[in-house]
């Protein structure tokens, strides 16, 4: 299963340089998040934050925030260079 085939749960808006980028949040296939609750993933020109489950608990929100920070770093390299 590719990133774009995973169930769409919503979006987060991130500032990358002077751009606003909408990053999809998708439910991860069972094997793709390993031990992470959430992680940023890229496949070619597609990207998303993959989460283990739809959950608004404090640990999940912290994991999504961490994934957002990773997304900004990786998207900065891809979009600004």
PDB file with SEQRES, HELIX, SHEET and CRYST1 records, atoms N, CA, C and O in Angstrom:
SEQRES   1 A   81  UNK UNK UNK UNK UNK UNK UNK UNK UNK UNK UNK UNK UNK          
SEQRES   2 A   81  UNK UNK UNK UNK UNK UNK UNK UNK UNK UNK UNK UNK UNK          
SEQRES   3 A   81  UNK UNK UNK UNK UNK UNK UNK UNK UNK UNK UNK UNK UNK          
SEQRES   4 A   81  UNK UNK UNK UNK UNK UNK UNK UNK UNK UNK UNK UNK UNK          
SEQRES   5 A   81  UNK UNK UNK UNK UNK UNK UNK UNK UNK UNK UNK UNK UNK          
SEQRES   6 A   81  UNK UNK UNK UNK UNK UNK UNK UNK UNK UNK UNK UNK UNK          
SEQRES   7 A   81  UNK UNK UNK                                                  
HELIX    1 AA1 UNK A    3  UNK A    5  5                                   3    
HELIX    2 AA2 UNK A   58  UNK A   80  1                                  23    
SHEET    1 AA1 4 UNK A   8  UNK A  16  0                                        
SHEET    2 AA1 4 UNK A  19  UNK A  27 -1                                        
SHEET    3 AA1 4 UNK A  46  UNK A  51  1                                        
SHEET    4 AA1 4 UNK A  38  UNK A  43 -1                                        
CRYST1    1.000    1.000    1.000  90.00  90.00  90.00 P 1           1          
ATOM      1  N   UNK A   1       0.849  -1.185   0.000  1.00  0.00           N  
ATOM      2  CA  UNK A   1       0.000   0.000   0.000  1.00  0.00           C  
ATOM      3  C   UNK A   1       0.890   1.242   0.000  1.00  0.00           C  
ATOM      4  O   UNK A   1       1.863   1.318   0.750  1.00  0.00           O  
ATOM      5  N   UNK A   2       0.549   2.209  -0.843  1.00  0.00           N  
ATOM      6  CA  UNK A   2       1.319   3.448  -0.909  1.00  0.00           C  
ATOM      7  C   UNK A   2       0.716   4.487   0.039  1.00  0.00           C  
ATOM      8  O   UNK A   2      -0.378   4.308   0.574  1.00  0.00           O  
ATOM      9  N   UNK A   3       1.453   5.560   0.226  1.00  0.00           N  
ATOM     10  CA  UNK A   3       0.988   6.634   1.110  1.00  0.00           C  
ATOM     11  C   UNK A   3      -0.374   7.162   0.663  1.00  0.00           C  
ATOM     12  O   UNK A   3      -1.262   7.357   1.492  1.00  0.00           O  
ATOM     13  N   UNK A   4      -0.543   7.391  -0.623  1.00  0.00           N  
ATOM     14  CA  UNK A   4      -1.790   7.995  -1.100  1.00  0.00           C  
ATOM     15  C   UNK A   4      -2.977   7.044  -1.017  1.00  0.00           C  
ATOM     16  O   UNK A   4      -4.120   7.488  -1.120  1.00  0.00           O  
ATOM     17  N   UNK A   5      -2.740   5.758  -0.834  1.00  0.00           N  
ATOM     18  CA  UNK A   5      -3.829   4.790  -0.700  1.00  0.00           C  
ATOM     19  C   UNK A   5      -4.294   4.637   0.745  1.00  0.00           C  
ATOM     20  O   UNK A   5      -5.370   4.094   0.994  1.00  0.00           O  
ATOM     21  N   UNK A   6      -3.496   5.110   1.696  1.00  0.00           N  
ATOM     22  CA  UNK A   6      -3.852   4.988   3.111  1.00  0.00           C  
ATOM     23  C   UNK A   6      -5.033   5.907   3.432  1.00  0.00           C  
ATOM     24  O   UNK A   6      -5.210   6.951   2.803  1.00  0.00           O  
ATOM     25  N   UNK A   7      -5.828   5.509   4.407  1.00  0.00           N  
ATOM     26  CA  UNK A   7      -7.023   6.272   4.794  1.00  0.00           C  
ATOM     27  C   UNK A   7      -6.653   7.690   5.229  1.00  0.00           C  
ATOM     28  O   UNK A   7      -5.793   7.878   6.090  1.00  0.00           O  
ATOM     29  N   UNK A   8      -7.307   8.681   4.633  1.00  0.00           N  
ATOM     30  CA  UNK A   8      -7.074  10.085   4.962  1.00  0.00           C  
ATOM     31  C   UNK A   8      -7.853  10.448   6.221  1.00  0.00           C  
ATOM     32  O   UNK A   8      -9.065  10.243   6.296  1.00  0.00           O  
ATOM     33  N   UNK A   9      -7.137  10.994   7.214  1.00  0.00           N  
ATOM     34  CA  UNK A   9      -7.770  11.395   8.472  1.00  0.00           C  
ATOM     35  C   UNK A   9      -7.925  12.907   8.584  1.00  0.00           C  
ATOM     36  O   UNK A   9      -8.779  13.390   9.328  1.00  0.00           O  
ATOM     37  N   UNK A  10      -7.112  13.651   7.857  1.00  0.00           N  
ATOM     38  CA  UNK A  10      -7.171  15.105   7.934  1.00  0.00           C  
ATOM     39  C   UNK A  10      -5.895  15.716   7.384  1.00  0.00           C  
ATOM     40  O   UNK A  10      -5.134  15.060   6.673  1.00  0.00           O  
ATOM     41  N   UNK A  11      -5.667  16.978   7.720  1.00  0.00           N  
ATOM     42  CA  UNK A  11      -4.493  17.703   7.246  1.00  0.00           C  
ATOM     43  C   UNK A  11      -3.917  18.521   8.390  1.00  0.00           C  
ATOM     44  O   UNK A  11      -4.628  18.898   9.322  1.00  0.00           O  
ATOM     45  N   UNK A  12      -2.615  18.791   8.307  1.00  0.00           N  
ATOM     46  CA  UNK A  12      -1.977  19.795   9.154  1.00  0.00           C  
ATOM     47  C   UNK A  12      -1.359  20.817   8.208  1.00  0.00           C  
ATOM     48  O   UNK A  12      -0.875  20.464   7.132  1.00  0.00           O  
ATOM     49  N   UNK A  13      -1.376  22.070   8.607  1.00  0.00           N  
ATOM     50  CA  UNK A  13      -0.762  23.122   7.805  1.00  0.00           C  
ATOM     51  C   UNK A  13       0.555  23.501   8.451  1.00  0.00           C  
ATOM     52  O   UNK A  13       0.615  23.843   9.632  1.00  0.00           O  
ATOM     53  N   UNK A  14       1.614  23.433   7.650  1.00  0.00           N  
ATOM     54  CA  UNK A  14       2.955  23.719   8.144  1.00  0.00           C  
ATOM     55  C   UNK A  14       3.553  24.865   7.347  1.00  0.00           C  
ATOM     56  O   UNK A  14       3.283  25.011   6.155  1.00  0.00           O  
ATOM     57  N   UNK A  15       4.364  25.674   8.010  1.00  0.00           N  
ATOM     58  CA  UNK A  15       5.077  26.744   7.318  1.00  0.00           C  
ATOM     59  C   UNK A  15       6.463  26.213   6.968  1.00  0.00           C  
ATOM     60  O   UNK A  15       7.250  25.844   7.840  1.00  0.00           O  
ATOM     61  N   UNK A  16       6.736  26.187   5.661  1.00  0.00           N  
ATOM     62  CA  UNK A  16       8.041  25.763   5.152  1.00  0.00           C  
ATOM     63  C   UNK A  16       8.618  26.970   4.418  1.00  0.00           C  
ATOM     64  O   UNK A  16       8.194  27.295   3.309  1.00  0.00           O  
ATOM     65  N   UNK A  17       9.585  27.628   5.046  1.00  0.00           N  
ATOM     66  CA  UNK A  17      10.079  28.891   4.502  1.00  0.00           C  
ATOM     67  C   UNK A  17       8.944  29.893   4.526  1.00  0.00           C  
ATOM     68  O   UNK A  17       8.342  30.125   5.574  1.00  0.00           O  
ATOM     69  N   UNK A  18       8.643  30.490   3.378  1.00  0.00           N  
ATOM     70  CA  UNK A  18       7.532  31.447   3.303  1.00  0.00           C  
ATOM     71  C   UNK A  18       6.252  30.794   2.785  1.00  0.00           C  
ATOM     72  O   UNK A  18       5.252  31.478   2.569  1.00  0.00           O  
ATOM     73  N   UNK A  19       6.278  29.470   2.583  1.00  0.00           N  
ATOM     74  CA  UNK A  19       5.121  28.752   2.032  1.00  0.00           C  
ATOM     75  C   UNK A  19       4.304  28.075   3.124  1.00  0.00           C  
ATOM     76  O   UNK A  19       4.843  27.614   4.131  1.00  0.00           O  
ATOM     77  N   UNK A  20       3.001  28.024   2.907  1.00  0.00           N  
ATOM     78  CA  UNK A  20       2.107  27.221   3.739  1.00  0.00           C  
ATOM     79  C   UNK A  20       1.891  25.899   3.002  1.00  0.00           C  
ATOM     80  O   UNK A  20       1.457  25.892   1.850  1.00  0.00           O  
ATOM     81  N   UNK A  21       2.188  24.798   3.655  1.00  0.00           N  
ATOM     82  CA  UNK A  21       2.066  23.484   3.029  1.00  0.00           C  
ATOM     83  C   UNK A  21       1.053  22.664   3.813  1.00  0.00           C  
ATOM     84  O   UNK A  21       1.168  22.517   5.030  1.00  0.00           O  
ATOM     85  N   UNK A  22       0.057  22.130   3.105  1.00  0.00           N  
ATOM     86  CA  UNK A  22      -0.931  21.234   3.729  1.00  0.00           C  
ATOM     87  C   UNK A  22      -0.409  19.809   3.615  1.00  0.00           C  
ATOM     88  O   UNK A  22      -0.217  19.288   2.517  1.00  0.00           O  
ATOM     89  N   UNK A  23      -0.185  19.195   4.755  1.00  0.00           N  
ATOM     90  CA  UNK A  23       0.338  17.828   4.792  1.00  0.00           C  
ATOM     91  C   UNK A  23      -0.790  16.904   5.236  1.00  0.00           C  
ATOM     92  O   UNK A  23      -1.371  17.112   6.301  1.00  0.00           O  
ATOM     93  N   UNK A  24      -1.107  15.890   4.439  1.00  0.00           N  
ATOM     94  CA  UNK A  24      -2.161  14.960   4.844  1.00  0.00           C  
ATOM     95  C   UNK A  24      -1.734  14.117   6.038  1.00  0.00           C  
ATOM     96  O   UNK A  24      -0.565  13.758   6.183  1.00  0.00           O  
ATOM     97  N   UNK A  25      -2.696  13.813   6.880  1.00  0.00           N  
ATOM     98  CA  UNK A  25      -2.493  12.870   7.983  1.00  0.00           C  
ATOM     99  C   UNK A  25      -3.276  11.627   7.596  1.00  0.00           C  
ATOM    100  O   UNK A  25      -4.482  11.687   7.358  1.00  0.00           O  
ATOM    101  N   UNK A  26      -2.579  10.501   7.535  1.00  0.00           N  
ATOM    102  CA  UNK A  26      -3.197   9.258   7.078  1.00  0.00           C  
ATOM    103  C   UNK A  26      -2.963   8.141   8.082  1.00  0.00           C  
ATOM    104  O   UNK A  26      -1.973   8.138   8.814  1.00  0.00           O  
ATOM    105  N   UNK A  27      -3.893   7.194   8.103  1.00  0.00           N  
ATOM    106  CA  UNK A  27      -3.743   6.011   8.958  1.00  0.00           C  
ATOM    107  C   UNK A  27      -2.689   5.118   8.334  1.00  0.00           C  
ATOM    108  O   UNK A  27      -2.784   4.752   7.162  1.00  0.00           O  
ATOM    109  N   UNK A  28      -1.695   4.774   9.116  1.00  0.00           N  
ATOM    110  CA  UNK A  28      -0.591   3.959   8.616  1.00  0.00           C  
ATOM    111  C   UNK A  28      -1.026   2.520   8.411  1.00  0.00           C  
ATOM    112  O   UNK A  28      -1.808   1.983   9.196  1.00  0.00           O  
ATOM    113  N   UNK A  29      -0.520   1.895   7.353  1.00  0.00           N  
ATOM    114  CA  UNK A  29      -0.703   0.444   7.254  1.00  0.00           C  
ATOM    115  C   UNK A  29      -0.073  -0.192   8.494  1.00  0.00           C  
ATOM    116  O   UNK A  29       0.868   0.367   9.057  1.00  0.00           O  
ATOM    117  N   UNK A  30      -0.557  -1.311   8.913  1.00  0.00           N  
ATOM    118  CA  UNK A  30      -0.126  -1.932  10.170  1.00  0.00           C  
ATOM    119  C   UNK A  30       1.382  -2.028  10.333  1.00  0.00           C  
ATOM    120  O   UNK A  30       1.879  -1.878  11.449  1.00  0.00           O  
ATOM    121  N   UNK A  31       2.116  -2.269   9.280  1.00  0.00           N  
ATOM    122  CA  UNK A  31       3.554  -2.504   9.389  1.00  0.00           C  
ATOM    123  C   UNK A  31       4.406  -1.247   9.241  1.00  0.00           C  
ATOM    124  O   UNK A  31       5.613  -1.320   9.472  1.00  0.00           O  
ATOM    125  N   UNK A  32       3.844  -0.107   8.871  1.00  0.00           N  
ATOM    126  CA  UNK A  32       4.686   1.015   8.462  1.00  0.00           C  
ATOM    127  C   UNK A  32       5.147   1.942   9.582  1.00  0.00           C  
ATOM    128  O   UNK A  32       6.136   2.651   9.394  1.00  0.00           O  
ATOM    129  N   UNK A  33       4.496   1.973  10.710  1.00  0.00           N  
ATOM    130  CA  UNK A  33       4.908   2.900  11.773  1.00  0.00           C  
ATOM    131  C   UNK A  33       5.817   2.237  12.805  1.00  0.00           C  
ATOM    132  O   UNK A  33       6.330   2.915  13.696  1.00  0.00           O  
ATOM    133  N   UNK A  34       6.021   0.952  12.704  1.00  0.00           N  
ATOM    134  CA  UNK A  34       6.866   0.229  13.646  1.00  0.00           C  
ATOM    135  C   UNK A  34       6.470   0.600  15.071  1.00  0.00           C  
ATOM    136  O   UNK A  34       5.330   0.374  15.476  1.00  0.00           O  
ATOM    137  N   UNK A  35       7.412   1.175  15.841  1.00  0.00           N  
ATOM    138  CA  UNK A  35       7.107   1.517  17.229  1.00  0.00           C  
ATOM    139  C   UNK A  35       6.660   2.969  17.388  1.00  0.00           C  
ATOM    140  O   UNK A  35       6.300   3.383  18.490  1.00  0.00           O  
ATOM    141  N   UNK A  36       6.677   3.744  16.311  1.00  0.00           N  
ATOM    142  CA  UNK A  36       6.281   5.150  16.377  1.00  0.00           C  
ATOM    143  C   UNK A  36       4.758   5.287  16.346  1.00  0.00           C  
ATOM    144  O   UNK A  36       4.080   4.580  15.600  1.00  0.00           O  
ATOM    145  N   UNK A  37       4.232   6.191  17.153  1.00  0.00           N  
ATOM    146  CA  UNK A  37       2.802   6.499  17.077  1.00  0.00           C  
ATOM    147  C   UNK A  37       2.496   7.293  15.816  1.00  0.00           C  
ATOM    148  O   UNK A  37       1.426   7.149  15.224  1.00  0.00           O  
ATOM    149  N   UNK A  38       3.446   8.133  15.411  1.00  0.00           N  
ATOM    150  CA  UNK A  38       3.280   8.948  14.206  1.00  0.00           C  
ATOM    151  C   UNK A  38       4.652   9.208  13.613  1.00  0.00           C  
ATOM    152  O   UNK A  38       5.644   9.324  14.331  1.00  0.00           O  
ATOM    153  N   UNK A  39       4.693   9.298  12.277  1.00  0.00           N  
ATOM    154  CA  UNK A  39       5.953   9.633  11.615  1.00  0.00           C  
ATOM    155  C   UNK A  39       5.655  10.272  10.270  1.00  0.00           C  
ATOM    156  O   UNK A  39       4.602  10.044   9.673  1.00  0.00           O  
ATOM    157  N   UNK A  40       6.610  11.083   9.800  1.00  0.00           N  
ATOM    158  CA  UNK A  40       6.509  11.692   8.485  1.00  0.00           C  
ATOM    159  C   UNK A  40       7.122  10.735   7.478  1.00  0.00           C  
ATOM    160  O   UNK A  40       8.185  10.165   7.726  1.00  0.00           O  
ATOM    161  N   UNK A  41       6.454  10.554   6.336  1.00  0.00           N  
ATOM    162  CA  UNK A  41       6.954   9.651   5.300  1.00  0.00           C  
ATOM    163  C   UNK A  41       6.832  10.314   3.939  1.00  0.00           C  
ATOM    164  O   UNK A  41       5.898  11.073   3.679  1.00  0.00           O  
ATOM    165  N   UNK A  42       7.795  10.013   3.076  1.00  0.00           N  
ATOM    166  CA  UNK A  42       7.777  10.510   1.701  1.00  0.00           C  
ATOM    167  C   UNK A  42       7.954   9.338   0.751  1.00  0.00           C  
ATOM    168  O   UNK A  42       8.744   8.430   1.008  1.00  0.00           O  
ATOM    169  N   UNK A  43       7.207   9.367  -0.352  1.00  0.00           N  
ATOM    170  CA  UNK A  43       7.354   8.406  -1.450  1.00  0.00           C  
ATOM    171  C   UNK A  43       7.317   9.210  -2.738  1.00  0.00           C  
ATOM    172  O   UNK A  43       6.245   9.625  -3.179  1.00  0.00           O  
ATOM    173  N   UNK A  44       8.461   9.433  -3.339  1.00  0.00           N  
ATOM    174  CA  UNK A  44       8.506  10.256  -4.551  1.00  0.00           C  
ATOM    175  C   UNK A  44       8.041  11.666  -4.242  1.00  0.00           C  
ATOM    176  O   UNK A  44       8.613  12.332  -3.378  1.00  0.00           O  
ATOM    177  N   UNK A  45       7.010  12.131  -4.936  1.00  0.00           N  
ATOM    178  CA  UNK A  45       6.458  13.469  -4.700  1.00  0.00           C  
ATOM    179  C   UNK A  45       5.306  13.464  -3.709  1.00  0.00           C  
ATOM    180  O   UNK A  45       4.716  14.512  -3.446  1.00  0.00           O  
ATOM    181  N   UNK A  46       4.978  12.309  -3.157  1.00  0.00           N  
ATOM    182  CA  UNK A  46       3.887  12.196  -2.178  1.00  0.00           C  
ATOM    183  C   UNK A  46       4.470  12.162  -0.773  1.00  0.00           C  
ATOM    184  O   UNK A  46       5.547  11.613  -0.543  1.00  0.00           O  
ATOM    185  N   UNK A  47       3.748  12.750   0.148  1.00  0.00           N  
ATOM    186  CA  UNK A  47       4.190  12.742   1.538  1.00  0.00           C  
ATOM    187  C   UNK A  47       2.976  12.786   2.446  1.00  0.00           C  
ATOM    188  O   UNK A  47       1.890  13.201   2.041  1.00  0.00           O  
ATOM    189  N   UNK A  48       3.180  12.350   3.687  1.00  0.00           N  
ATOM    190  CA  UNK A  48       2.093  12.354   4.670  1.00  0.00           C  
ATOM    191  C   UNK A  48       2.669  12.111   6.051  1.00  0.00           C  
ATOM    192  O   UNK A  48       3.783  11.610   6.209  1.00  0.00           O  
ATOM    193  N   UNK A  49       1.881  12.479   7.038  1.00  0.00           N  
ATOM    194  CA  UNK A  49       2.160  12.052   8.403  1.00  0.00           C  
ATOM    195  C   UNK A  49       1.314  10.808   8.617  1.00  0.00           C  
ATOM    196  O   UNK A  49       0.090  10.844   8.486  1.00  0.00           O  
ATOM    197  N   UNK A  50       1.973   9.717   8.944  1.00  0.00           N  
ATOM    198  CA  UNK A  50       1.293   8.444   9.161  1.00  0.00           C  
ATOM    199  C   UNK A  50       1.109   8.224  10.650  1.00  0.00           C  
ATOM    200  O   UNK A  50       2.064   8.338  11.418  1.00  0.00           O  
ATOM    201  N   UNK A  51      -0.107   7.911  11.062  1.00  0.00           N  
ATOM    202  CA  UNK A  51      -0.396   7.657  12.475  1.00  0.00           C  
ATOM    203  C   UNK A  51      -0.914   6.233  12.636  1.00  0.00           C  
ATOM    204  O   UNK A  51      -1.548   5.681  11.737  1.00  0.00           O  
ATOM    205  N   UNK A  52      -0.633   5.651  13.796  1.00  0.00           N  
ATOM    206  CA  UNK A  52      -1.081   4.277  14.045  1.00  0.00           C  
ATOM    207  C   UNK A  52      -2.592   4.176  14.120  1.00  0.00           C  
ATOM    208  O   UNK A  52      -3.178   3.196  13.660  1.00  0.00           O  
ATOM    209  N   UNK A  53      -3.222   5.189  14.698  1.00  0.00           N  
ATOM    210  CA  UNK A  53      -4.680   5.164  14.847  1.00  0.00           C  
ATOM    211  C   UNK A  53      -5.191   6.587  15.002  1.00  0.00           C  
ATOM    212  O   UNK A  53      -4.428   7.500  15.319  1.00  0.00           O  
ATOM    213  N   UNK A  54      -6.474   6.767  14.778  1.00  0.00           N  
ATOM    214  CA  UNK A  54      -7.098   8.076  14.992  1.00  0.00           C  
ATOM    215  C   UNK A  54      -7.303   8.222  16.490  1.00  0.00           C  
ATOM    216  O   UNK A  54      -8.135   7.536  17.085  1.00  0.00           O  
ATOM    217  N   UNK A  55      -6.543   9.114  17.087  1.00  0.00           N  
ATOM    218  CA  UNK A  55      -6.504   9.229  18.540  1.00  0.00           C  
ATOM    219  C   UNK A  55      -6.077  10.656  18.877  1.00  0.00           C  
ATOM    220  O   UNK A  55      -5.190  11.208  18.226  1.00  0.00           O  
ATOM    221  N   UNK A  56      -6.697  11.246  19.879  1.00  0.00           N  
ATOM    222  CA  UNK A  56      -6.331  12.602  20.287  1.00  0.00           C  
ATOM    223  C   UNK A  56      -5.741  12.630  21.690  1.00  0.00           C  
ATOM    224  O   UNK A  56      -5.834  13.639  22.390  1.00  0.00           O  
ATOM    225  N   UNK A  57      -5.133  11.519  22.098  1.00  0.00           N  
ATOM    226  CA  UNK A  57      -4.505  11.460  23.417  1.00  0.00           C  
ATOM    227  C   UNK A  57      -3.239  12.324  23.421  1.00  0.00           C  
ATOM    228  O   UNK A  57      -2.704  12.665  22.366  1.00  0.00           O  
ATOM    229  N   UNK A  58      -2.777  12.669  24.613  1.00  0.00           N  
ATOM    230  CA  UNK A  58      -1.574  13.491  24.740  1.00  0.00           C  
ATOM    231  C   UNK A  58      -0.359  12.835  24.078  1.00  0.00           C  
ATOM    232  O   UNK A  58       0.379  13.523  23.374  1.00  0.00           O  
ATOM    233  N   UNK A  59      -0.121  11.529  24.275  1.00  0.00           N  
ATOM    234  CA  UNK A  59       1.033  10.918  23.600  1.00  0.00           C  
ATOM    235  C   UNK A  59       0.928  10.985  22.072  1.00  0.00           C  
ATOM    236  O   UNK A  59       1.927  11.221  21.391  1.00  0.00           O  
ATOM    237  N   UNK A  60      -0.265  10.780  21.540  1.00  0.00           N  
ATOM    238  CA  UNK A  60      -0.433  10.833  20.084  1.00  0.00           C  
ATOM    239  C   UNK A  60      -0.211  12.250  19.569  1.00  0.00           C  
ATOM    240  O   UNK A  60       0.461  12.439  18.555  1.00  0.00           O  
ATOM    241  N   UNK A  61      -0.765  13.244  20.251  1.00  0.00           N  
ATOM    242  CA  UNK A  61      -0.576  14.635  19.824  1.00  0.00           C  
ATOM    243  C   UNK A  61       0.900  15.027  19.867  1.00  0.00           C  
ATOM    244  O   UNK A  61       1.378  15.747  18.991  1.00  0.00           O  
ATOM    245  N   UNK A  62       1.620  14.556  20.883  1.00  0.00           N  
ATOM    246  CA  UNK A  62       3.055  14.830  20.969  1.00  0.00           C  
ATOM    247  C   UNK A  62       3.800  14.157  19.819  1.00  0.00           C  
ATOM    248  O   UNK A  62       4.724  14.740  19.252  1.00  0.00           O  
ATOM    249  N   UNK A  63       3.405  12.935  19.474  1.00  0.00           N  
ATOM    250  CA  UNK A  63       4.042  12.218  18.364  1.00  0.00           C  
ATOM    251  C   UNK A  63       3.766  12.915  17.036  1.00  0.00           C  
ATOM    252  O   UNK A  63       4.652  12.995  16.186  1.00  0.00           O  
ATOM    253  N   UNK A  64       2.554  13.418  16.850  1.00  0.00           N  
ATOM    254  CA  UNK A  64       2.217  14.143  15.618  1.00  0.00           C  
ATOM    255  C   UNK A  64       3.015  15.446  15.553  1.00  0.00           C  
ATOM    256  O   UNK A  64       3.494  15.825  14.484  1.00  0.00           O  
ATOM    257  N   UNK A  65       3.159  16.125  16.675  1.00  0.00           N  
ATOM    258  CA  UNK A  65       3.951  17.357  16.702  1.00  0.00           C  
ATOM    259  C   UNK A  65       5.401  17.070  16.312  1.00  0.00           C  
ATOM    260  O   UNK A  65       6.008  17.830  15.558  1.00  0.00           O  
ATOM    261  N   UNK A  66       5.948  15.975  16.826  1.00  0.00           N  
ATOM    262  CA  UNK A  66       7.315  15.572  16.473  1.00  0.00           C  
ATOM    263  C   UNK A  66       7.405  15.255  14.975  1.00  0.00           C  
ATOM    264  O   UNK A  66       8.374  15.636  14.318  1.00  0.00           O  
ATOM    265  N   UNK A  67       6.402  14.564  14.441  1.00  0.00           N  
ATOM    266  CA  UNK A  67       6.369  14.237  13.013  1.00  0.00           C  
ATOM    267  C   UNK A  67       6.271  15.513  12.173  1.00  0.00           C  
ATOM    268  O   UNK A  67       6.846  15.586  11.087  1.00  0.00           O  
ATOM    269  N   UNK A  68       5.551  16.509  12.665  1.00  0.00           N  
ATOM    270  CA  UNK A  68       5.445  17.794  11.962  1.00  0.00           C  
ATOM    271  C   UNK A  68       6.806  18.482  11.889  1.00  0.00           C  
ATOM    272  O   UNK A  68       7.162  19.048  10.855  1.00  0.00           O  
ATOM    273  N   UNK A  69       7.560  18.437  12.973  1.00  0.00           N  
ATOM    274  CA  UNK A  69       8.899  19.029  12.975  1.00  0.00           C  
ATOM    275  C   UNK A  69       9.792  18.332  11.955  1.00  0.00           C  
ATOM    276  O   UNK A  69      10.550  18.983  11.236  1.00  0.00           O  
ATOM    277  N   UNK A  70       9.697  17.007  11.895  1.00  0.00           N  
ATOM    278  CA  UNK A  70      10.462  16.240  10.911  1.00  0.00           C  
ATOM    279  C   UNK A  70      10.009  16.601   9.493  1.00  0.00           C  
ATOM    280  O   UNK A  70      10.833  16.723   8.586  1.00  0.00           O  
ATOM    281  N   UNK A  71       8.705  16.770   9.308  1.00  0.00           N  
ATOM    282  CA  UNK A  71       8.162  17.135   7.996  1.00  0.00           C  
ATOM    283  C   UNK A  71       8.720  18.476   7.534  1.00  0.00           C  
ATOM    284  O   UNK A  71       9.110  18.616   6.375  1.00  0.00           O  
ATOM    285  N   UNK A  72       8.762  19.452   8.416  1.00  0.00           N  
ATOM    286  CA  UNK A  72       9.291  20.771   8.049  1.00  0.00           C  
ATOM    287  C   UNK A  72      10.755  20.647   7.627  1.00  0.00           C  
ATOM    288  O   UNK A  72      11.164  21.248   6.634  1.00  0.00           O  
ATOM    289  N   UNK A  73      11.543  19.876   8.372  1.00  0.00           N  
ATOM    290  CA  UNK A  73      12.954  19.694   8.012  1.00  0.00           C  
ATOM    291  C   UNK A  73      13.095  19.053   6.625  1.00  0.00           C  
ATOM    292  O   UNK A  73      13.842  19.545   5.779  1.00  0.00           O  
ATOM    293  N   UNK A  74      12.372  17.957   6.406  1.00  0.00           N  
ATOM    294  CA  UNK A  74      12.503  17.240   5.134  1.00  0.00           C  
ATOM    295  C   UNK A  74      11.919  18.026   3.961  1.00  0.00           C  
ATOM    296  O   UNK A  74      12.501  18.045   2.877  1.00  0.00           O  
ATOM    297  N   UNK A  75      10.779  18.670   4.170  1.00  0.00           N  
ATOM    298  CA  UNK A  75      10.179  19.452   3.091  1.00  0.00           C  
ATOM    299  C   UNK A  75      11.011  20.692   2.772  1.00  0.00           C  
ATOM    300  O   UNK A  75      11.047  21.135   1.624  1.00  0.00           O  
ATOM    301  N   UNK A  76      11.679  21.252   3.778  1.00  0.00           N  
ATOM    302  CA  UNK A  76      12.568  22.390   3.532  1.00  0.00           C  
ATOM    303  C   UNK A  76      13.668  21.988   2.563  1.00  0.00           C  
ATOM    304  O   UNK A  76      13.980  22.727   1.629  1.00  0.00           O  
ATOM    305  N   UNK A  77      14.252  20.823   2.784  1.00  0.00           N  
ATOM    306  CA  UNK A  77      15.312  20.341   1.889  1.00  0.00           C  
ATOM    307  C   UNK A  77      14.770  20.114   0.481  1.00  0.00           C  
ATOM    308  O   UNK A  77      15.429  20.447  -0.504  1.00  0.00           O  
ATOM    309  N   UNK A  78      13.574  19.548   0.389  1.00  0.00           N  
ATOM    310  CA  UNK A  78      12.998  19.199  -0.917  1.00  0.00           C  
ATOM    311  C   UNK A  78      12.473  20.426  -1.666  1.00  0.00           C  
ATOM    312  O   UNK A  78      12.695  20.551  -2.871  1.00  0.00           O  
ATOM    313  N   UNK A  79      11.787  21.322  -0.980  1.00  0.00           N  
ATOM    314  CA  UNK A  79      11.102  22.428  -1.647  1.00  0.00           C  
ATOM    315  C   UNK A  79      11.934  23.702  -1.768  1.00  0.00           C  
ATOM    316  O   UNK A  79      11.712  24.500  -2.679  1.00  0.00           O  
ATOM    317  N   UNK A  80      12.879  23.899  -0.869  1.00  0.00           N  
ATOM    318  CA  UNK A  80      13.612  25.163  -0.854  1.00  0.00           C  
ATOM    319  C   UNK A  80      14.983  25.078  -1.512  1.00  0.00           C  
ATOM    320  O   UNK A  80      15.637  26.105  -1.694  1.00  0.00           O  
ATOM    321  N   UNK A  81      15.427  23.896  -1.869  1.00  0.00           N  
ATOM    322  CA  UNK A  81      16.751  23.756  -2.512  1.00  0.00           C  
ATOM    323  C   UNK A  81      16.622  23.499  -3.979  1.00  0.00           C  
ATOM    324  O   UNK A  81      17.630  23.356  -4.671  1.00  0.00           O  
TER     325      UNK A  81                                                      
END                                                                             
